[in-house]
Amino acid sequence: MDPELDKVTFSFIDYCVFGSMLGISAVVGVYHAYRARENPDAVKEYLAGGLKMSVFPVSMSLIASWVSGTSLLGFTEEIYVFGTQILTALIPEVLVCLTSIFAFLPVFYRLEVSSSYEYLELRFNRYVKILGSSIFIIDMFLLIPIIMYVPTISLHQVTGINFNTITTIVCFVCIFYTTLGGLKAVVWTDTIQTFVMYCGTITICIIGTYQIGGVAKVWERNDKSGRIEFFNVDFDPTIRHTFWSTVIGSYFHVLSESAVSQITVQRYLAIPDIKKSSIMIMIMSIGIVCFDLITFYLGLMIYAAFYDCDPVTTQQIHKADQLLPLFVMKISKSISGLPGIFIASIFSAALSTMSTGLNCMSGLVYEDIIKPWIKKPLSPVAATRLMRLLAVIIGVTCTGLVFLVEKLQSIFQTTRSLTAITRGPILGIFTLGMFFPNANSIGALTGAVTSMSIVAWISFNSQALISTGVINFPKKQVSIEGCPEDLLRNIVNTSVVNDSSSLDPFILYRISYLWYTFIGFLSTVIVGVIVSGFTGGNKCKYEDKKLYTPIVHWLLFRNNPSKPNDRELDTMKDIDA
């Protein structure tokens, strides 16, 4: 590692590149606010883009919404510290895509709902709808602060600018364009930011590979260190990453994002054609897999660059999630503008998720929580202004929460662990509604609350034990054999003496975080079905056929001579086409 690395700083060109990304995002918000100023249906324009969005920008927006700074920094950290087993989490993406298209999407289209949680009111009652919306809002409040913290700490690392200043400015820009422009502004800024993400990461891959000496050398150094691992088929659930935990656990976690989250369903329904929405889901899946493969290679490349001088051991950085910014600054010493491209990329990933969350949350709070209690309906203009105010309040709250997440351990694990508290239960509620006709509102409510309590209990206790060092997962080997003398002086003996007399923590606290969403999903469904059975169940009528997934229609209505109406036939034809 070059001891002169710490002298590399942000140049004027870097600031221009990063500033341009923020400026363009703000301009897009102003532009779409101006375009929509005379729209007679302001609410529909703000929340659904007037239902006239095209496939390409919405697909790019979906990719950007689910690819965040935690993916970029967290995934590379996972590869460097724990190896490549996590890559097998991409395997179920095809099945997630098919499940979303054939099991969940047709239900939303046939019912013509304005949000995914409106379905819960139609299938169960208003209380289940409010619970579903509340779970989503909790999910966003857990996710957005972490997502914004990651790029902010990276920019602080490479520029030295005050952390609080960076957070305030960047979050203000995001709140500004989201509040003004609504869904169209979010979608088009996401499209621009997706382009920036791909260009930035691919550029870093090319330059980094060239400086290391080629792809073969990158692979060789990782292989020698034991990082290349894809088929650990051990069934022990307490092992951090196995083939089973990455494939099964990721299937349910990603399915919750792809099939029932308001972030995705809002965009699916912004296109009034189920066939085009199906294409959009496929594009989204391909785009996410491609970006994750890029970050996978970045992780390999970073280890190849630091294979004989670990920056964490030599205290060049405090935590492994700072490896990527350090690597970028190393390779950009003679390439002006590259740090700016990198920071623009990581902020693009974060801003896209935050803007999407603000737009969705403001709409849900108004439609599902405030609107039912308003005796006199608001005019479209007044309703839009209220949603913009809600977006500002939510955005400011999320900005404040960013300052509370500095004690994170592994970014990827922490994010997945916390969001699993909500992702499993919400997927379970929709599964109860669409796949289990006997499930009723009492079962859905009881199952979801029980599930959230169980997963929150496991997740919070596990994170506490990990942060205090009680739970430790085996890490891949690192070396300091190639470090210069001045860096070796920084090394502090941090070896931990294990107390063999102490008992292992409770097994559920030691279970891999990748199982959390599956546990939440399964407990919601099991408790929901049992409670529904003890509370009278639900009588399934043919008239309610649209409330259930087409997958179970043959079983439920095989003896009913009635035929689907013309709209149902058209929807089925579009799915089969």
PyMOL commands that set and color helices and strands:
alter all, ss='L'
color gray80, all
select helices_A, chain A and resi 3-7+12-35+42-51+55-66+69-82+84-90+93-111+118-123+126-159+163-212+215-224+243-260+262-268+274-305+320-331+338-373+380-402+411-435+441-467+485-488+507-510+513-534+542-547+550-556+566-576
alter helices_A, ss='H'
color red, helices_A
deselect
rebuild
show_as cartoon
